[in-house]
Amino acid sequence: MKLDPHIHSIYSGDARSKPKDIIKQASFLGLDAIAISDHNSVEGSKIAIELSKNIDNLLIVPSIEISSSEGHILGFGVEKVIPRDLSPVETVERIHDQGGLAIVPHPFSSYRDGLFFNNRKAIEKLTNPDYSNDSSDNNYDNLKIDGVEVLNARYIIGYSNYKSNKLAEKSNLAKIGSSDSHFLDSIGNCYTEIKNIDSEPTIDDIIEAIKSKDTIAKGTRTSNKLILKEVFNKKIRRIY
């Protein structure tokens, strides 16, 4: 099955896709599941889930992209807002408390709040379940993140994707492909193929499959021409 787990709607504040149009485009493209992962909001996700109740061929997974104090973290499967600006450690803990998966988007991107860009301590803390330091709280049993984006369609060059893939292999993390779409034409450019899953999966089935690392990241980069057009609309025309 094909999942695009990182799509932004108008509720992100920097995107222009309405939930109903995202659903229509995802269905047209033949995606099996999507997640609207807005910045620090679950409003778009909630609306999409409600709108999709009578749609048989597309599953909407609740999600949110949280701005931790050191970078962005996806709360995949999370239905309630997690406050921004918490430490990465607490953010991951709160995601897991809701039964969700902590997935790091664009981990090594310097200009998009990549959590692991020049941040070796965060990498060690969040990928090594046996990590400990000198603090009084050394219980990191449930701290390890669940996956990283190894294919993000919005990378201008491929080096960040390459580093993410190496990290996923070294730390045994699920490999995630995402469009990180901020406009309809880029939905599904990159996606996650989930193996060994029922033909009519539930949200829990998808979460368990990602936990089991039954994922393959696939797709192609969103064209620079489309990204530049988006930047022009944001910065010059200010239509957002």
LOPADREN-470739 format. One line per 8 residues: their letters; for each residue x, y, z of C-alpha. Coordinates in nm, 3 decimals. Each point is the difference from the previous one (the first is absolute). Example, Ala and Ser with C-alpha at 12.3 -4.5 7.8 and 13.67 -1.06 7.14 Angstrom:
as) 1.230 -0.450 0.780 ~ 0.137 0.344 -0.066
This chain:
mkldphih) 0.000 0.000 0.000 ~ 0.104 0.360 -0.063 ~ 0.005 0.252 0.285 ~ 0.089 0.368 -0.013 ~ 0.042 0.084 0.370 ~ 0.102 0.366 -0.021 ~ -0.241 0.236 -0.177 ~ -0.079 0.357 0.103
siysgdar) -0.336 0.174 -0.022 ~ -0.111 0.360 0.041 ~ 0.006 -0.058 0.376 ~ 0.381 -0.004 -0.005 ~ 0.009 0.370 -0.085 ~ 0.254 -0.050 -0.279 ~ -0.199 -0.224 -0.236 ~ -0.297 0.057 -0.228
skpkdiik) -0.168 -0.341 -0.030 ~ -0.343 -0.054 0.151 ~ -0.063 -0.338 0.165 ~ -0.279 -0.087 -0.246 ~ 0.230 0.071 -0.295 ~ 0.284 -0.201 0.155 ~ -0.234 -0.298 0.028 ~ -0.113 0.040 -0.360
qasflgld) 0.357 0.022 -0.130 ~ 0.122 -0.295 0.209 ~ -0.289 -0.215 -0.126 ~ 0.071 0.104 -0.360 ~ 0.365 -0.100 0.040 ~ -0.092 -0.342 0.137 ~ 0.148 0.047 0.345 ~ -0.138 -0.242 0.258
aiaisdhn) 0.062 0.212 0.308 ~ 0.111 0.352 0.089 ~ 0.064 0.211 0.308 ~ -0.052 0.374 0.019 ~ 0.289 0.102 0.223 ~ -0.051 0.370 0.057 ~ 0.234 0.219 0.200 ~ -0.110 -0.014 0.365
svegskia) -0.364 -0.061 -0.092 ~ -0.231 -0.300 -0.040 ~ -0.288 0.201 -0.148 ~ 0.068 -0.098 -0.362 ~ 0.048 -0.361 0.102 ~ -0.332 -0.006 0.188 ~ -0.188 0.152 -0.293 ~ 0.153 -0.247 -0.245
ielsknid) -0.090 -0.297 0.220 ~ -0.360 0.122 0.020 ~ -0.021 0.061 -0.375 ~ 0.141 -0.344 -0.080 ~ -0.251 -0.202 0.203 ~ -0.195 -0.098 -0.312 ~ 0.307 -0.060 -0.218 ~ 0.097 -0.364 -0.035
nllivpsi) 0.333 0.022 -0.181 ~ 0.190 0.254 0.211 ~ 0.094 -0.022 0.368 ~ 0.085 0.318 0.192 ~ 0.246 -0.041 0.286 ~ -0.001 0.273 0.268 ~ 0.327 0.188 0.023 ~ 0.175 0.325 0.093
eisssegh) 0.341 0.161 -0.063 ~ 0.124 0.133 0.333 ~ 0.255 0.278 0.037 ~ 0.213 -0.127 0.286 ~ 0.259 0.230 0.156 ~ 0.267 -0.143 -0.230 ~ -0.183 -0.098 -0.317 ~ -0.305 -0.158 -0.156
ilgfgvek) -0.145 -0.340 0.094 ~ -0.302 -0.172 -0.154 ~ -0.252 -0.146 0.240 ~ -0.139 -0.263 -0.236 ~ -0.323 -0.145 0.138 ~ -0.040 0.288 0.247 ~ -0.349 0.148 0.034 ~ 0.056 0.268 0.266
viprdlsp) 0.224 0.304 -0.024 ~ 0.339 -0.032 0.166 ~ 0.135 0.341 0.109 ~ 0.280 0.150 -0.203 ~ 0.342 0.094 0.140 ~ 0.030 -0.299 0.232 ~ 0.332 -0.181 -0.003 ~ 0.036 -0.276 -0.261
vetverih) 0.006 -0.252 0.286 ~ -0.332 0.116 0.143 ~ -0.154 0.035 -0.345 ~ 0.082 -0.362 -0.084 ~ -0.130 -0.115 0.337 ~ -0.332 0.177 -0.056 ~ -0.033 -0.149 -0.347 ~ 0.051 -0.348 0.139
dqgglaiv) -0.241 0.074 0.285 ~ -0.272 0.046 -0.264 ~ 0.093 -0.328 -0.168 ~ 0.156 0.180 -0.295 ~ 0.330 -0.030 -0.183 ~ 0.277 0.258 0.024 ~ 0.138 0.056 -0.350 ~ 0.262 0.265 -0.072
phpfssyr) -0.069 0.187 -0.325 ~ 0.282 0.147 -0.212 ~ 0.243 -0.084 0.286 ~ 0.313 0.160 -0.145 ~ -0.151 0.304 -0.173 ~ 0.157 0.319 0.134 ~ -0.266 0.235 -0.139 ~ -0.308 -0.199 0.104
dglffnnr) 0.061 -0.059 0.371 ~ 0.150 -0.342 -0.050 ~ 0.037 -0.149 0.348 ~ 0.333 -0.170 -0.067 ~ 0.180 0.273 -0.194 ~ 0.325 0.057 0.192 ~ -0.161 -0.160 0.306 ~ 0.190 -0.315 0.094
kaiekltn) -0.141 -0.005 0.353 ~ -0.358 -0.015 -0.133 ~ 0.096 -0.281 -0.238 ~ 0.151 -0.201 0.284 ~ -0.288 0.063 0.239 ~ -0.278 -0.079 -0.245 ~ 0.148 -0.296 -0.188 ~ 0.171 -0.190 0.280
pdysndss) -0.238 -0.156 0.256 ~ 0.292 -0.067 0.236 ~ 0.111 0.363 0.006 ~ 0.062 0.159 0.339 ~ 0.160 0.319 0.124 ~ 0.078 0.170 0.327 ~ -0.355 0.115 0.068 ~ -0.215 -0.158 0.269
dnnydnlk) -0.246 -0.133 -0.259 ~ 0.174 -0.276 -0.192 ~ -0.307 -0.204 -0.096 ~ 0.010 0.001 -0.380 ~ -0.168 -0.335 -0.055 ~ -0.286 0.149 -0.201 ~ 0.188 0.293 -0.145 ~ 0.133 -0.129 -0.329
idgvevln) -0.162 0.152 -0.306 ~ -0.179 -0.236 -0.237 ~ 0.109 0.124 -0.341 ~ 0.158 0.270 -0.213 ~ -0.082 0.139 -0.340 ~ 0.260 -0.141 -0.235 ~ -0.180 0.139 -0.304 ~ -0.149 0.345 0.035
aryiigys) -0.122 0.137 -0.331 ~ 0.084 0.361 0.083 ~ 0.377 -0.041 0.028 ~ 0.178 0.216 -0.255 ~ 0.300 -0.235 0.006 ~ 0.017 -0.364 0.106 ~ 0.272 0.010 0.265 ~ -0.242 0.040 0.292
nyksnkla) -0.202 -0.298 -0.118 ~ 0.324 -0.198 -0.028 ~ 0.099 0.082 0.360 ~ -0.349 -0.090 0.124 ~ 0.016 -0.337 -0.172 ~ 0.338 -0.077 0.159 ~ -0.140 0.093 0.343 ~ -0.304 -0.223 -0.048
eksnlaki) 0.220 -0.297 -0.086 ~ 0.241 0.060 0.287 ~ -0.272 0.049 0.264 ~ -0.259 -0.248 -0.134 ~ -0.267 0.263 -0.066 ~ -0.294 -0.019 -0.238 ~ 0.079 0.158 -0.336 ~ -0.267 0.251 -0.092
gssdshfl) -0.074 0.169 -0.332 ~ -0.210 0.318 0.007 ~ -0.107 0.272 -0.239 ~ 0.003 0.269 0.272 ~ -0.255 0.154 -0.232 ~ -0.103 0.364 0.041 ~ -0.202 0.010 -0.324 ~ -0.214 -0.255 -0.183
dsigncyt) 0.232 -0.070 -0.293 ~ 0.268 -0.142 0.229 ~ -0.213 -0.251 0.192 ~ 0.137 -0.351 -0.036 ~ 0.328 0.105 -0.163 ~ 0.171 -0.207 0.267 ~ -0.186 -0.260 0.201 ~ 0.043 -0.299 0.228
eiknidse) -0.079 -0.345 -0.131 ~ -0.111 -0.229 0.280 ~ 0.057 -0.371 -0.043 ~ -0.170 -0.296 0.163 ~ -0.326 0.176 0.083 ~ -0.367 -0.087 -0.048 ~ -0.178 0.119 -0.311 ~ -0.236 0.202 0.220
ptiddiie) 0.228 0.117 0.283 ~ -0.096 0.198 0.307 ~ 0.197 0.287 0.147 ~ 0.138 -0.240 0.261 ~ 0.112 -0.237 -0.278 ~ 0.198 0.281 -0.163 ~ 0.159 0.106 0.329 ~ 0.101 -0.359 0.078
aikskdti) 0.144 -0.049 -0.350 ~ 0.218 0.311 0.038 ~ 0.110 -0.119 0.344 ~ 0.103 -0.327 -0.164 ~ 0.205 0.194 -0.260 ~ -0.208 -0.148 -0.285 ~ 0.047 0.314 -0.206 ~ 0.165 0.108 -0.323
akgtrtsn) 0.048 0.367 -0.087 ~ -0.081 0.073 -0.364 ~ -0.068 0.289 -0.235 ~ 0.159 0.299 -0.165 ~ 0.095 0.352 0.103 ~ -0.251 0.280 -0.042 ~ 0.124 0.214 -0.287 ~ 0.198 0.309 0.094
klilkevf) -0.219 0.197 -0.239 ~ -0.310 -0.078 0.206 ~ 0.180 0.071 0.327 ~ 0.127 0.336 -0.129 ~ -0.353 0.086 -0.110 ~ -0.121 -0.080 0.351 ~ 0.272 0.217 0.157 ~ -0.093 0.286 -0.235
nkkirriy) -0.365 -0.028 0.103 ~ 0.096 0.004 0.368 ~ 0.272 0.262 0.009 ~ -0.093 0.236 -0.284 ~ -0.372 -0.036 -0.063 ~ -0.071 -0.088 0.366 ~ -0.310 -0.195 -0.092 ~ 0.023 -0.233 0.301
